[in-house]
Amino acid sequence: MLAAVSPDKDGALGTLRLILQMKAAGHDYSKSLETYLVKVIEQSFQLIDKPEEYSGDALSEALSLALHIKMDSDLKQSLESVIRDKDEEAVSASTALKSLENRFDARREPTHFSSGVYAAL
């Protein structure tokens, strides 16, 4: 399933990034957004760790996030802390957000698909 996904732009991660920004800043947000955050993160972990056990429709954010996690093991650790360690969730959210932000160039394209990378080749 992950092989068919192209991480062409970060638009699929917009809601996730917004929730991480709110969490990192210590802002309150709805329980439904928290539920959605946990669902996306847990689904992305399942898609990576046990794809053969996944049955059902995958959220586009979970697919995109799973690709980013596969490329950055520190991102997975940060996201695990976001959903499991309430004492460190703001710091972990900030770390995860920075990790995601660093994967895109100024035009919001993934750095490994960036025109700057191709021009350098």
CORQUI-V946978 format. One record per residue. N is the residue number from 1. RES is the residue in one small letter. OMEGA is omega in degrees with one decimal (* if undefined). Layout:
BEGIN
n: (N	N)
res: (RES	RES)
omega: (OMEGA	OMEGA)
END
This chain:
BEGIN
n: (1	2	3	4	5	6	7	8	9	10	11	12	13	14	15	16	17	18	19	20	21	22	23	24	25	26	27	28	29	30	31	32	33	34	35	36	37	38	39	40	41	42	43	44	45	46	47	48	49	50	51	52	53	54	55	56	57	58	59	60	61	62	63	64	65	66	67	68	69	70	71	72	73	74	75	76	77	78	79	80	81	82	83	84	85	86	87	88	89	90	91	92	93	94	95	96	97	98	99	100	101	102	103	104	105	106	107	108	109	110	111	112	113	114	115	116	117	118	119	120	121)
res: (m	l	a	a	v	s	p	d	k	d	g	a	l	g	t	l	r	l	i	l	q	m	k	a	a	g	h	d	y	s	k	s	l	e	t	y	l	v	k	v	i	e	q	s	f	q	l	i	d	k	p	e	e	y	s	g	d	a	l	s	e	a	l	s	l	a	l	h	i	k	m	d	s	d	l	k	q	s	l	e	s	v	i	r	d	k	d	e	e	a	v	s	a	s	t	a	l	k	s	l	e	n	r	f	d	a	r	r	e	p	t	h	f	s	s	g	v	y	a	a	l)
omega: (-178.6	-178.5	-178.2	-176.4	176.3	179.8	-170.9	177.7	-176.7	-179.1	-179.9	-178.0	-175.9	-179.4	178.8	179.6	178.5	179.7	177.8	177.1	179.3	179.9	-179.9	-179.2	179.6	179.1	174.7	175.1	-171.8	177.1	-179.9	175.7	176.8	178.4	179.2	178.4	-179.3	-179.6	-179.5	-178.4	-179.0	178.6	178.4	176.7	-179.5	178.9	179.3	-171.7	-175.7	-176.5	-179.5	179.4	-178.2	175.2	-179.2	179.0	178.5	175.0	-179.4	177.6	179.3	177.8	179.8	179.3	179.1	177.2	178.8	179.8	178.9	-178.9	-174.0	-177.6	177.3	178.0	179.0	179.3	178.6	-179.5	175.0	178.7	179.2	-174.7	-175.7	-175.6	-175.4	-180.0	-176.2	-172.2	-179.9	179.4	-179.9	177.9	178.1	178.7	178.9	179.4	178.2	178.5	177.9	-179.6	-178.5	-179.1	-177.2	177.4	-175.9	179.1	178.5	173.7	177.1	-175.7	-179.8	174.4	-174.7	177.0	176.7	177.5	-179.7	178.4	179.9	180.0	*)
END
